C-alpha cells in the first residue's frame, strides 16, 4: 500500500512538472513574443493578435464543451474498474460527435463574420484560416489523457498551438495586416492538427485508442446534456474576459487594451498553472468522492493542497513582479506593473473558488456549477461596466473581485445547504 501511495505521489509530481514545462514552452513563448511587441511599441498588432487569439482559444473551449473534464471522469472510472474500454470508446465518439456539431457552428459563424461583418483585414483572414483548427479540436483526446493520469502529456501537446503562434508572431510586423492575419490563423490550425496527432499517438501506446466510430442514441443525448451543462459552466467565465476586452477596446482605446492584454497574460499564466495542478489532482478527487464518507471540505482541500499553496505563492509573486515593473524605464512596462499590482489579489480569489468548484464537477453537478458561474459572471460584467467611467481600466479589477466574491458566497451557501440534507456533509468546524 505504501509503495502504491509513493508511486501515485511521484506520478502527480511528474504530471505537474510536465504541465509546467508545457506551460513554460507554450505560454512562455507567447509571452516572450508579446514582450518583444511591447518593447517595439507594436501595440496595434499586439491588440489585434491578442484579441483574435483570445477568441480562437475561446472557440476551442466551446468546441470541447467541457469534455476534458467529462472524459477524464469516465476514464478515471475505467482505472478504478467501474467502466470498460469499449464503454470509454463509445463515450469518446458520442462526445466527439457533439463537439463536431459545435465546431461546425463556430466555422459557419466565423465565416459569416469574416466575409460580411468584419472590416479589419487581420481579423477576417485570421478567422478564415483558423477555421479548420476547430474541426480538428472536435476529436482531441486531452480528457482521455487526463483520466489516464497523463495530464502532463496533455499539457505538453496543448502547448503546440501557443508555440507555433509565437513563432509566426515574430514575422507578423514585417508583412501586411491581411497576410499577418492569414499567417497566424493558419498556424493556429496547424497547431491543432499536431496536437491531436500526438495525443492519439499516446493513446495508441497505452492501448486506449478509440475503436471505430460508434454512437448510441441514449449516449448521444447524455453527451449533449453534459456538454451543454459544462458549456454553461465554463463559457460565462471565458466570455467575461472577452467582454472586458470589448469594453476596453470600445471605451479605453488600443493602447490601454494592449497593456491590459499583456498584464492579463501574466495573471492568466499564473491561474493556468494552478488550473494544471487542479487537473492533475482531479482524478484523485473523483476517486475519493466515490466514497460517501469523503464528501467534505477536508477532502476537497486535502486532495488539492498543492493548488492551494500555489495560489498563495502565485499571488505574492505577481504582486512583487508588478512592483518591480513600476520602476522600469520604459513607460509601457511601468504601466503594466501598476495593472499587475491591482490584478494580483484576483489570482487567489479565483483559485479558491475553483478549488471548491471542483467538488461539484467530481459529483457531476454540472448544472449547479453552471448556475453559480453564470451568476458571478453577470455580477462582474455589470460592476465592470458601471464603474468604467469613474475608474477606467481599474474598473475591470473591481468587476473581478465582485464576481469572485459572489461565486464563493454561492458555493458556500450550496455546500451548507447540502450539509443540512446530508448528501454532501461538510467537515465540522473545530
N, C-alpha and C positions, 0 to 999 in steps of 0.2 A: 504493500500500500504506500509506504514511504517513497519507494522508487517511482511509482506512478505519479505521486504528487510532485516529485522533483522533475520528472520528465515533462509534466504539464507546465510547471513553472518555467522551465527553460524554453519550452515551445512558445509560451507567451512572450518571453523576453526576445526570442528570435523574431517573432512576428512584429513586435513593436519596433525592433531595430530595423527590420526591412521596410516597415511602413514609414519610419522616419527617414530612412535612406531614400525611399521613393519620393517622399515629400521634398527632401533636400534637392533631389535631382530635378523634379518637376516644377514645383512652386518656386524653388530657388532659382531655376533658370529663367522663369518668367520674371521674377523679382529683379534679377540681375539685368535683364533686357529693359525692363521698365525704369530701373535706376539710370541706365545709360540714356534713355529718352529724357528723363527729368534733367540730367546733367547737360544735355544738349538743348534743353528748353523746347523739345518737340512735344509740347503739351497738347496740341490739336490731335496729333497722331495717337498719343497715349490715351486721350479721352475716347477717340473713335474706336481704337482696338479694344481698350478696356471694357467699354460698353458692349461691343459686339461679342467679345469673347465671354463676357459675363452672361449674356443672354444665351449664347450657344451652350455653355455649361448647364444653364437652367433647362435648356431643351433636352439635354441628355438625362437630366434628373426626371423631367416629365416623362420621357420615353421609358425610363427604367421603372417608374411607378412604384418605388419602394421595394423592388424585387431583391435588392441587395440585402434587405432585412428579412423579407418573407422566405426567400430561398435558403438563406443562412439558417433560419429556424428549422426548416424541413430537413436540411442536410444534417444539422446537429441532432435531430431526432433519429436519423439514419445511423449516426455514430453511436447513439445510445440504444440501438437495436429496436427502435419503435417505428421504423419505416424501411422499405426495401428499395434496392437500386432501381427496379422497374417503376416504383411509385415516384421516385425522385425524378426520373427521366420524363415521366408523364407530366408531373408538375412543372418541370422546366419548360416543356413545349407549350403547355397551356398558358403559362406566364408569358412566354415569348410571343405567342400569337397576339395576346393583348398588347404587348409592347410594340409589336409591328403596326397594329392599328393606330396606336398613339403616334408612332413615328410618321406614318402617312399623313396624319393631321398636321404635324409640325411642317413637313415638306410642303404640303398644299398651302398652308397659311403663310409660310415663308416665301413661297413663290409669288403669291398674290402681293405680299408686302413689297418684295424686291422689285417687281415689274410694274406695279400700279400705284404704289403709295410713296415709297422712299424716293427722296430727291438727292440723296447722298450717294455718290458712286462707290465709295468704300463699303458702305453698309450693304448696298444692293448686291455687289459682287461677292461679298463675304457670305451673305445668306445663301445665295445660289450655289456656291461651291462647297459650302458646309453641309448642304442637304443630304448627300449620301452618307455622311457620318452618322446621322440619326437613324437611318435604316440599319446600319451595322450595329449600332448600340442595342437594337432590339434583341440581339442574340448574345449579348455579353454574359460572361459567366462569373462575375465578381461575387455574387451572392453564394454561388456554389463553392467557390474557393474559401470564402469566409466561414461557411458552415463546416468545411473540412479542417478548420483552424489553420488555413493557409492565407490569412488576410494580409500577411506581409507580401506574398507573391502578388496578390490582388492589388496592393498599393503600388508595387513596383510597375506593374503593367499599366496601371491607371495614370502613371506619371508621363507616359509617352506623349499624350496629347499636349501636355504643357511644354515638354522639351522641344518637340518639332515646331510648335508655335513660337517659342522663344527664339529659336534659330532663324526662322523666317522673319521675325520681327526686326532682326538686325539689318535685313536688306530692304525693309519697307520704306525708310526715309529716302531711298535713292531711286524710287520709281513713282509713277503716277498714283493718285489715290485709288483709281479703279483697279490698277494692277496690284497694288498692295492689298486691297480687299480680296481679290481673287486668289492671290498667293496665300494669304493667311487662312482664308476659308478652305482652300484646297488642302493645306497641310492638316487642318482640323479633321477632315475626312480620312486622310492617310493615317493620322494618329489613331483614330478609332479602328481602322482596319487592322493595324499592327497589334493593338490592344486585344481585340477579340481573337486574333490568330494565336497569340501567345497564351491567352487564358485557356483556349480549347486544347492547346498542346499540353498544358499542365494537367488538365482534367484527364486527358488520354493516358498520361503517365501514371495517374493514380487509379485508373480503371473506372472512372466515373463519367466518362464521356457519354452524353445523352444518346440513346438509341435513335432509330429513325423517328421522324416527327409523328406524334400520335396525340390526340386530344379526346376528351370526353365532354359531353355537354355539362354535366354537373361540375366537373373540374374547371371548365372554362368559366362558368358562372361564378365559381368560388374565386378564381383568379381576377375576374372583373371586380368583384366585391372587395377583395383585398387590395387590389391596385387602386381603386377609387378611394378607399379609406386611407391608404398610405399617401396618395397624392394630396388629399385634403389635409393630411398631417404635415407633409413636407413642403408643398408648394407655397402656402401662405408665407412661411418664413423666408423662402427664397425670393418670392415676389416682393417681399418687404424691402430688401436691399435694392432691388431694381427700381422700386418706387422711389427710394431715396435718390438714386442716380437721376431719374427723370426730374425730380424736384430740383436737384442741384443744377442740372443742365438747363432747365427752363428758367429758374429764378436767380441762380448764383453765377452762371457763366462757365465757360470752358476751363479757365484756369483753376477755379475752386474745385470743379469736378475732377480735374486731373489730380490735384492734391488729395481729394477725398478717396479716389480710386487707389492711389499709392498707399495712403495710410491704412485703408481698409484691407489692402493686400497683406500688410503685415499683421493686422488684427485677425484677419481670416486665416492666415497661416498658422497662428497660434491656436485658434479654435479647431482648425482641421487636424492639428497634431493631437489635440485632446479627443477629437472625433475618431481618429485612427485607434487610439487606445481603447475607446469605448467599443469599437468594432471587434478588437481582439478579445475583450472581456465579455462581449455579448453572449457567445455560445455557452460560456460558463454560467452566466446569469440565467440563461434559458434552462439549463440542466438543473440548477439549484431550485428554480421556481417550479420544476416538475414535482417537487416535494411540498405538499401543502403547508407543512410547519415552517417552511423557509420564506413565506410571503411576508416579509417585514422590512423596515428601513435598514436594519442592521445588515441584512443580506444584500440589499441594493448597494449600499456604500461599501460594504465589505468586499463584494465582488468587483468593485470598481474603485478600489483605493488609489491605484496609480493615476487614474484620470483625475481624481480629486486633488491629489498633491500637484499634479502637472498644471491644473487650472490655477492654483495659487501661485506657483512658480512663474507661469507664463504672464500672469497679470503684473507681477513685480518686475519681470524682465522688460516687458513692454513699456511700463512706466519709466524705468530708468533709460531705456533706449530713446524715448521721447524727450526726456530731459537733456540727454546728450545732444540730440539733433537740434535743439533750440539754440545751441552755441555754434552751429555750423555757419561758415562764412557766406555760403550761397543761400540766398533768401528762399529758394524753392524748398530746400531741405529743412530750413528753420520753420517754415510754415507747416510742413508735415509733422515736425516734432511736437508742436502745440496740439495738433489733432490727435497724435498718439497718446499724449498725456490725458486728454479728455476721454478717449475711447477705451483706455486700458481697463477701467473697472468693469466694462461690459463683458470682458473675457470671462471673469469669474462668475458673473450673474448668469450668463447664458449657459455656462458649463454646469453649474449646479442644477439648473432647470433640466438640461438634457440627461444628466446622470439619473435623476428621479424618473424622467420620462421613459428611460429605457425599460423600467419595470412594466410599464403599460404595453410596450412593444413585445416584451417577453411573454406577456399574458394574452397577446393578440387583441388587446383593447385598442385597436386602431381608430375606431370611431370616436371614442372618448378623447384619445390623444389629438385627433384631428380637430375636434371641437375646441379644446383648450388652446391649441396653436392658432386657430383662426381668430379666437377672441383676443389673444395677446398681440397678434399682428395688427388687427384693426385698431387696437388702442395705440400702438406705436405709430401707425400711419397718421392717425388723427392728431396726436400730440406733435409729431414732426411738422405736419402742415400748419397747424395753428401757431406754433412757436417760430416758424421760419422767418417771419417779418421782423420779430424782435431780436432773435438770437443768431440769425444767419445759419451757417453750416453747423454750429453747435446745437441747433435745434434737433439735429438728427441724433445726437448723443442723448438728449432728453427723451426722444422717442424710443431709443433703445432701452434706456433704463426703465421707462414706464411700461414697455411691453414685457420685459423680463420679470419685473415685479408682479405684473398681472398674471403671467404664466405660473410663477412659483406659488402665488396665492391660490390659483385654481387647482394646481396639482395637490397642494396641501389639503384643500377642502375635499377633494375627491378621495384622497387616501384616508382622511379622517372619517369620511362617510362610510368607506369600505370597512374601517375598523369597527364601526358600530354594528354592522351586519355580519362581520367576521369572515367574509370570503377572502379579504386581504388584510389580516391583522397587522397592526403597526407595532413595532417594538416599543414596550413600555418605557416611559421616561424613568431615569434613575431617581 
